[in-house]
Amino acid sequence: MNGIQAEIDDYLARYAATLTSYGARAAAGLWGVPGMILDDRGAGVVESREAMAEGLERSHPFYRRLGRRGPRGRPAVRNSLDTSWAA
């Protein structure tokens, strides 16, 4: 594994940990600001980490209903760099 791949794996592992622990503040700390949020209802810009954390906290009930395995029961997601992380 090269250095870039290791950095990406580390970032994704940290990000996955914040999501599975519902750590909105920690997850927001991994995003750049301003940030963009895209979903099936539209797109928006988030100007601060505080606003990002608040938005992530509002999504927690939805993700709790899905469970920690992610949508449709998939245990993992693969990105284009062939790095796996828990969904």
OpenMM code with the backbone's topology and positions (N, CA, C; nanometers):
from openmm import Vec3, app, unit

residues = "MET ASN GLY ILE GLN ALA GLU ILE ASP ASP TYR LEU ALA ARG TYR ALA ALA THR LEU THR SER TYR GLY ALA ARG ALA ALA ALA GLY LEU TRP GLY VAL PRO GLY MET ILE LEU ASP ASP ARG GLY ALA GLY VAL VAL GLU SER ARG GLU ALA MET ALA GLU GLY LEU GLU ARG SER HIS PRO PHE TYR ARG ARG LEU GLY ARG ARG GLY PRO ARG GLY ARG PRO ALA VAL ARG ASN SER LEU ASP THR SER TRP ALA ALA".split()
positions = [
    Vec3(0.0855, -0.1174, 0.0000),
    Vec3(0.0000, 0.0000, 0.0000),
    Vec3(0.0899, 0.1235, 0.0000),
    Vec3(0.0609, 0.2175, -0.0904),
    Vec3(0.1418, 0.3385, -0.0959),
    Vec3(0.0952, 0.4410, 0.0084),
    Vec3(0.1702, 0.5507, 0.0225),
    Vec3(0.1397, 0.6513, 0.1238),
    Vec3(0.0033, 0.7163, 0.1078),
    Vec3(-0.0339, 0.7471, -0.0155),
    Vec3(-0.1642, 0.8093, -0.0403),
    Vec3(-0.2765, 0.7137, -0.0033),
    Vec3(-0.2627, 0.5887, -0.0437),
    Vec3(-0.3643, 0.4880, -0.0109),
    Vec3(-0.3787, 0.4741, 0.1404),
    Vec3(-0.2668, 0.4742, 0.2123),
    Vec3(-0.2713, 0.4631, 0.3582),
    Vec3(-0.3418, 0.5842, 0.4197),
    Vec3(-0.3145, 0.7039, 0.3663),
    Vec3(-0.3808, 0.8243, 0.4170),
    Vec3(-0.5313, 0.8187, 0.3924),
    Vec3(-0.5694, 0.7730, 0.2744),
    Vec3(-0.7120, 0.7619, 0.2423),
    Vec3(-0.7785, 0.6592, 0.3329),
    Vec3(-0.7152, 0.5441, 0.3492),
    Vec3(-0.7695, 0.4406, 0.4379),
    Vec3(-0.7855, 0.4932, 0.5796),
    Vec3(-0.6858, 0.5670, 0.6289),
    Vec3(-0.6920, 0.6238, 0.7638),
    Vec3(-0.8082, 0.7216, 0.7762),
    Vec3(-0.8213, 0.8109, 0.6775),
    Vec3(-0.9302, 0.9088, 0.6808),
    Vec3(-1.0661, 0.8388, 0.6790),
    Vec3(-1.0825, 0.7423, 0.5897),
    Vec3(-1.2104, 0.6721, 0.5801),
    Vec3(-1.2416, 0.5933, 0.7067),
    Vec3(-1.1401, 0.5363, 0.7684),
    Vec3(-1.1615, 0.4637, 0.8947),
    Vec3(-1.2062, 0.5607, 1.0041),
    Vec3(-1.1412, 0.6778, 1.0114),
    Vec3(-1.1822, 0.7770, 1.1111),
    Vec3(-1.3232, 0.8267, 1.0835),
    Vec3(-1.3537, 0.8519, 0.9567),
    Vec3(-1.4865, 0.9001, 0.9209),
    Vec3(-1.5929, 0.7949, 0.9515),
    Vec3(-1.5661, 0.6695, 0.9160),
    Vec3(-1.6601, 0.5614, 0.9457),
    Vec3(-1.6837, 0.5496, 1.0963),
    Vec3(-1.5779, 0.5654, 1.1753),
    Vec3(-1.5931, 0.5582, 1.3212),
    Vec3(-1.6836, 0.6685, 1.3735),
    Vec3(-1.6725, 0.7891, 1.3162),
    Vec3(-1.7601, 0.8982, 1.3617),
    Vec3(-1.9043, 0.8709, 1.3232),
    Vec3(-1.9253, 0.8085, 1.2081),
    Vec3(-2.0619, 0.7795, 1.1652),
    Vec3(-2.1242, 0.6682, 1.2471),
    Vec3(-2.0490, 0.5608, 1.2714),
    Vec3(-2.1060, 0.4484, 1.3459),
    Vec3(-2.1247, 0.4804, 1.4933),
    Vec3(-2.0514, 0.5798, 1.5445),
    Vec3(-2.0710, 0.6211, 1.6839),
    Vec3(-2.1658, 0.7402, 1.6938),
    Vec3(-2.2186, 0.7844, 1.5791),
    Vec3(-2.3068, 0.9012, 1.5725),
    Vec3(-2.2390, 1.0235, 1.6338),
    Vec3(-2.1103, 1.0381, 1.6052),
    Vec3(-2.0324, 1.1514, 1.6556),
    Vec3(-2.0366, 1.2679, 1.5578),
    Vec3(-2.1452, 1.3428, 1.5588),
    Vec3(-2.1656, 1.4507, 1.4616),
    Vec3(-2.0555, 1.5561, 1.4688),
    Vec3(-2.0137, 1.5939, 1.5882),
    Vec3(-1.9099, 1.6969, 1.6022),
    Vec3(-1.7755, 1.6468, 1.5470),
    Vec3(-1.7428, 1.5227, 1.5778),
    Vec3(-1.6177, 1.4656, 1.5266),
    Vec3(-1.6237, 1.4511, 1.3744),
    Vec3(-1.7378, 1.4076, 1.3206),
    Vec3(-1.7525, 1.3945, 1.1760),
    Vec3(-1.7408, 1.5302, 1.1083),
    Vec3(-1.8033, 1.6303, 1.1652),
    Vec3(-1.7965, 1.7646, 1.1075),
    Vec3(-1.6527, 1.8153, 1.1046),
    Vec3(-1.5720, 1.7744, 1.2012),
    Vec3(-1.4325, 1.8148, 1.2056),
    Vec3(-1.3496, 1.7585, 1.0912),
    Vec3(-1.4002, 1.6551, 1.0244),
    Vec3(-1.3295, 1.5947, 0.9126),
    Vec3(-1.3684, 1.6559, 0.7781),
    Vec3(-1.4662, 1.7451, 0.7780),
    Vec3(-1.5130, 1.8093, 0.6559),
    Vec3(-1.4457, 1.9449, 0.6405),
    Vec3(-1.4284, 1.9876, 0.5175),
    Vec3(-1.3833, 2.1230, 0.4892),
    Vec3(-1.5028, 2.2169, 0.4896),
    Vec3(-1.4811, 2.3412, 0.5227),
    Vec3(-1.5883, 2.4405, 0.5179),
    Vec3(-1.5445, 2.5579, 0.4304),
    Vec3(-1.6349, 2.6163, 0.3552),
    Vec3(-1.7746, 2.5730, 0.3469),
    Vec3(-1.7847, 2.4354, 0.2819),
    Vec3(-1.8885, 2.3637, 0.3184),
    Vec3(-1.9104, 2.2304, 0.2652),
    Vec3(-2.0381, 2.2238, 0.1841),
    Vec3(-2.0485, 2.1241, 0.1004),
    Vec3(-2.1688, 2.1051, 0.0200),
    Vec3(-2.2343, 1.9739, 0.0590),
    Vec3(-2.3642, 1.9795, 0.0748),
    Vec3(-2.4438, 1.8614, 0.1048),
    Vec3(-2.5311, 1.8328, -0.0163),
    Vec3(-2.5273, 1.7094, -0.0625),
    Vec3(-2.6115, 1.6665, -0.1743),
    Vec3(-2.6939, 1.5477, -0.1306),
    Vec3(-2.8224, 1.5505, -0.1605),
    Vec3(-2.9060, 1.4334, -0.1387),
    Vec3(-3.0137, 1.4304, -0.2452),
    Vec3(-3.1069, 1.3362, -0.2335),
    Vec3(-3.2076, 1.3216, -0.3379),
    Vec3(-3.3114, 1.4332, -0.3370),
    Vec3(-3.3075, 1.5202, -0.2375),
    Vec3(-3.4010, 1.6324, -0.2313),
    Vec3(-3.3393, 1.7624, -0.2785),
    Vec3(-3.2090, 1.7684, -0.2915),
    Vec3(-3.1461, 1.8915, -0.3363),
    Vec3(-3.0026, 1.9032, -0.2906),
    Vec3(-2.9525, 2.0254, -0.2948),
    Vec3(-2.8144, 2.0547, -0.2578),
    Vec3(-2.8127, 2.1823, -0.1754),
    Vec3(-2.7127, 2.1941, -0.0917),
    Vec3(-2.6983, 2.3142, -0.0107),
    Vec3(-2.5558, 2.3322, 0.0360),
    Vec3(-2.5247, 2.4539, 0.0752),
    Vec3(-2.3923, 2.4873, 0.1264),
    Vec3(-2.4024, 2.5044, 0.2768),
    Vec3(-2.3054, 2.4481, 0.3477),
    Vec3(-2.2977, 2.4614, 0.4924),
    Vec3(-2.1760, 2.5478, 0.5220),
    Vec3(-2.1989, 2.6592, 0.5896),
    Vec3(-2.0948, 2.7603, 0.6082),
    Vec3(-2.0000, 2.7360, 0.7259),
    Vec3(-2.0394, 2.6516, 0.8218),
    Vec3(-1.9557, 2.6342, 0.9411),
    Vec3(-1.9590, 2.4888, 0.9878),
    Vec3(-1.8606, 2.4521, 1.0688),
    Vec3(-1.8590, 2.3174, 1.1267),
    Vec3(-1.9775, 2.2978, 1.2206),
    Vec3(-2.0156, 2.4024, 1.2909),
    Vec3(-2.1311, 2.3930, 1.3812),
    Vec3(-2.2577, 2.3585, 1.3020),
    Vec3(-2.2782, 2.4278, 1.1894),
    Vec3(-2.3954, 2.3990, 1.1063),
    Vec3(-2.3873, 2.2576, 1.0491),
    Vec3(-2.2675, 2.2136, 1.0130),
    Vec3(-2.2486, 2.0780, 0.9615),
    Vec3(-2.2853, 1.9762, 1.0701),
    Vec3(-2.2369, 1.9972, 1.1914),
    Vec3(-2.2659, 1.9054, 1.3017),
    Vec3(-2.4160, 1.9015, 1.3300),
    Vec3(-2.4806, 2.0173, 1.3277),
    Vec3(-2.6254, 2.0205, 1.3520),
    Vec3(-2.7008, 1.9426, 1.2451),
    Vec3(-2.6596, 1.9580, 1.1190),
    Vec3(-2.7229, 1.8829, 1.0115),
    Vec3(-2.7016, 1.7333, 1.0258),
    Vec3(-2.5796, 1.6935, 1.0620),
    Vec3(-2.5514, 1.5514, 1.0831),
    Vec3(-2.6344, 1.4962, 1.1985),
    Vec3(-2.6484, 1.5735, 1.3053),
    Vec3(-2.7296, 1.5291, 1.4191),
    Vec3(-2.8753, 1.5093, 1.3775),
    Vec3(-2.9262, 1.5957, 1.2910),
    Vec3(-3.0643, 1.5807, 1.2446),
    Vec3(-3.0817, 1.4541, 1.1611),
    Vec3(-2.9748, 1.4059, 1.0998),
    Vec3(-2.9849, 1.2843, 1.0178),
    Vec3(-2.9751, 1.1562, 1.1009),
    Vec3(-2.9354, 1.1655, 1.2265),
    Vec3(-2.9150, 1.0460, 1.3078),
    Vec3(-3.0388, 0.9570, 1.3187),
    Vec3(-3.1599, 1.0110, 1.3385),
    Vec3(-3.2760, 0.9198, 1.3450),
    Vec3(-3.2918, 0.8349, 1.2194),
    Vec3(-3.2670, 0.8929, 1.1033),
    Vec3(-3.2744, 0.8185, 0.9778),
    Vec3(-3.1718, 0.7057, 0.9763),
    Vec3(-3.0472, 0.7380, 1.0105),
    Vec3(-2.9421, 0.6367, 1.0080),
    Vec3(-2.9613, 0.5311, 1.1161),
    Vec3(-3.0190, 0.5683, 1.2282),
    Vec3(-3.0476, 0.4684, 1.3318),
    Vec3(-3.1511, 0.3684, 1.2813),
    Vec3(-3.2505, 0.4174, 1.2042),
    Vec3(-3.3498, 0.3255, 1.1479),
    Vec3(-3.2854, 0.2295, 1.0482),
    Vec3(-3.1852, 0.2754, 0.9748),
    Vec3(-3.1158, 0.1882, 0.8796),
    Vec3(-3.0291, 0.0861, 0.9504),
    Vec3(-2.9817, 0.1199, 1.0674),
    Vec3(-2.8860, 0.0350, 1.1362),
    Vec3(-2.7455, 0.0695, 1.0892),
    Vec3(-2.6480, 0.0135, 1.1548),
    Vec3(-2.5093, 0.0469, 1.1232),
    Vec3(-2.4582, -0.0203, 0.9970),
    Vec3(-2.5360, -0.1092, 0.9399),
    Vec3(-2.4902, -0.1782, 0.8190),
    Vec3(-2.5115, -0.0940, 0.6946),
    Vec3(-2.5908, 0.0104, 0.7017),
    Vec3(-2.6109, 0.0960, 0.5858),
    Vec3(-2.7351, 0.0588, 0.5075),
    Vec3(-2.7586, 0.1287, 0.3967),
    Vec3(-2.8799, 0.1064, 0.3190),
    Vec3(-2.8868, -0.0337, 0.2608),
    Vec3(-3.0053, -0.0882, 0.2578),
    Vec3(-3.0319, -0.2201, 0.1988),
    Vec3(-2.9466, -0.3304, 0.2589),
    Vec3(-2.9019, -0.3127, 0.3835),
    Vec3(-2.8284, -0.4167, 0.4524),
    Vec3(-2.6890, -0.4433, 0.4020),
    Vec3(-2.6351, -0.3554, 0.3213),
    Vec3(-2.5000, -0.3760, 0.2688),
    Vec3(-2.3970, -0.3538, 0.3786),
    Vec3(-2.3081, -0.4501, 0.3995),
    Vec3(-2.2115, -0.4373, 0.5082),
    Vec3(-2.0960, -0.3442, 0.4785),
    Vec3(-2.0688, -0.3139, 0.3531),
    Vec3(-1.9528, -0.2310, 0.3212),
    Vec3(-1.9764, -0.1594, 0.1884),
    Vec3(-1.8983, -0.0575, 0.1668),
    Vec3(-1.9036, 0.0205, 0.0430),
    Vec3(-1.7633, 0.0206, -0.0142),
    Vec3(-1.7512, 0.0181, -0.1441),
    Vec3(-1.6202, 0.0264, -0.2093),
    Vec3(-1.6140, 0.1556, -0.2870),
    Vec3(-1.5031, 0.2274, -0.2703),
    Vec3(-1.4869, 0.3497, -0.3492),
    Vec3(-1.4029, 0.3207, -0.4729),
    Vec3(-1.3832, 0.4224, -0.5546),
    Vec3(-1.3135, 0.4025, -0.6817),
    Vec3(-1.1649, 0.3708, -0.6637),
    Vec3(-1.1107, 0.3920, -0.5438),
    Vec3(-0.9715, 0.3599, -0.5186),
    Vec3(-0.9548, 0.2196, -0.4624),
    Vec3(-1.0651, 0.1429, -0.4623),
    Vec3(-1.0633, 0.0061, -0.4140),
    Vec3(-1.0304, 0.0000, -0.2655),
    Vec3(-1.0819, 0.0971, -0.1911),
    Vec3(-1.0666, 0.1008, -0.0462),
    Vec3(-1.2013, 0.0672, 0.0154),
    Vec3(-1.2052, -0.0262, 0.1072),
    Vec3(-1.3308, -0.0638, 0.1709),
    Vec3(-1.3439, 0.0049, 0.3053),
    Vec3(-1.4674, 0.0389, 0.3402),
    Vec3(-1.4951, 0.0898, 0.4744),
    Vec3(-1.6376, 0.0531, 0.5090),
    Vec3(-1.6666, 0.0442, 0.6359),
    Vec3(-1.8001, 0.0098, 0.6817),
    Vec3(-1.8956, 0.1213, 0.6465),
    Vec3(-2.0111, 0.0863, 0.5944),
    Vec3(-2.1100, 0.1874, 0.5568),
    Vec3(-2.1855, 0.2360, 0.6773),
] * unit.nanometer
topology = app.Topology()
chain = topology.addChain("A")
for resn in residues:
    res = topology.addResidue(resn, chain)
    for name in ("N", "CA", "C"):
        topology.addAtom(name, app.Element.getBySymbol(name[0]), res)
